[in-house]
Amino acid sequence: MGRALERSVTMTAASDAVSFFGRAAASIFDRPGVGMPIRIAWRNLVNDRGRFGVTLVGIMFSVVLMGVQLGLLLGVISTTSTIVAHSGADIFIAAPGVKSVDVSAPQLERRRFQALGAPGVARAEIMSLDFRQWKRTDGVAEIVAVVGVSPNATMGLPWSIVGGESPRALLSQPDGVIVDRLYAEKLGVLRKNQLNEINGVRVRVVGFTQGIRTFTQSPFVFTSLTNERRMTGLGHDHISYVLVRVAEGWDPRDVRDRLQKRLPDAEVVTAAEFAGNSAKYWLFTTGAGASLMMSALLALLIGGVVVAQTLYASTMDRLPEYAMLRAIGSSAGYLHKIVLTQAGLAGVLGYVLGLCAVTIVVWQSRDASAAPEMPSWLAIVIGVVTLLECLVAAVVSLRAIARIDPVEVFR
Amino acid sequence: MIAGAVVLSAERIVHRFGRGETEHVALHGVNLDARAGEILLLMGPSGSGKTTLLQIMGCLLRPSEGSVTFQGENVAAYSAAARDALRRRHFGFVFQANNLFPTLTTTENVMVALDLLGVRGAAARREAHALLESVGLGDRLDALPTQLSGGQRQRVGIARALAGEPTVLLADEPTAALDAHSGHRVMALMRKLAREDNRAVVIVTHDGRITQSADRIARLEDGRIIGKLRAASETQA
């Protein structure tokens, strides 16, 4: 009973929303000042509500799928490079062959001192990153990516600390680790100061971050280098990365080249390059990127086909009137304007509805481990692509119009 | 324009459809003119070529041979764009099926024709209302075509044809789908447009009921005008 009532209320609300939307649009397109091609295009659309509904659903479907897939792609890109992007470093020095920040390899700490001696280097600090076993209090094991940085570091520190506490203060606490709230449940962390184990070493959750996602599904756990070394058992001179900040007035690419010459057996990349490499590594080695892009492309294609079909059917319905217009002296361009306006109006309305749906999806998944991102530039790009999609879909109808012979009006 | 002056003239019009074995000659050297202030009826059986002749005189179709002269100028060789402009500015068309936009009101249907002439906004609305009032539809300005009778729809079509005050009115079977009363009303309107506004009106029809409204009647058969052009009074006699 309750569910039926809820469903009824939801459907009424949806119907009211569509009705409101239709009235609002009609109040725009039926105003006296609106040009005839726009008026004809609008009336053509709303005259057949069933067909208009199918068109809007088709465009909405296309926008939602494109938005979610491309948003997820962006989410994956930013997730895979989040450690690099938030490190504050200009250059990363890694072991040879390291292509992604998550897939590190040990190197000797002396590279830090070699880097410090290079011209243009203002600071060089170290970071460790390795996958380890986290044991929950209920005995369940999870794999985590342990990030070790010095509490005195200026680069590579955790960010978005809940409660605004200082990351340095938190990392200075003996056996202290910082986990992200998104993964607290996965790691069985119920509260602050809870004790857990990483590789058999006791750790204490001293703080939380908010929104530091991981593509590998192994949550990042930040701790001090001292703790990290206790967990990993690696020697004191083994690290994962040297993080470099260049001196003021230096171009990071110049400094990178100088460092690469100085450290020929290391992988020296700018932070932007490393972020890009990390994203590419996961997108193309897992096939996630190709899959997301294919889905977005498919959505574009399906939306285009739906618009093309419904627009063509609507144009064919109006052929006698279009032939009449040609007979009384209208140019073919006038008819093209009507059809293109019709396609454009459907595209804009479908896009607005689709964007509302995408916004809801993005909002709903804000706490999920894989969340789509919808920056305003992506929303604009999808809008432009949708409009182009609809205009291209109108080509079939334009061809039908081009074939109109005005004498057909006498048949 | 002086009443009785030749406005539109078709000379030695030959028109062929198809080629080779499928060629069909629809018109064989037809001569005909339309004059200001009179109604010219084109009558004849189906396939006699009367609609083809109307299309050629209305610059919708180029004749295979012959010339069409409008106000002394041969328009048969005009470019497509120039013919579009000529039809827009000087010719009004009334079609058997009206071809009104079913989604537009009567006023908006007339405004479409005005829009093609560059008359827009409030001016177009005012002019559309005036035209609809002139055809007796002042009380149906916001009606949709589906809310009108056949005769009323035809009068909306006439109002639309009058947008821009055309010199020539070309009508294809304007009364064919109407009852006697509506047909009479439409023809009375046509007569008024010819007589009072001094327009040349050319009507293609099968409808024998309307011959009394005509000034001249041309009978076509197999693409030729049969006999002499006769005045309507002679036909009735």
Interface residues (C-beta under 8 A of the other chain):
Chain A: P32 G33 G35 M36 P37 R39 I40 R43 N44 V46 N47 R318 P320 E321 A323 M324 L325 R326 A327 I328 G329 S330 S331 Y334 P406 V407 V409 F410
Chain B: T51 L54 Q55 G58 L60 L61 A81 D84 A85 L86 R87 R88 R89 F91 G92 F93 F95 Q96 A97 N99 L100 F101 P102 T103 L104 E108 M111 V112 A113 D115 L116 R120 G121 A122 R125 R160 A161 D172
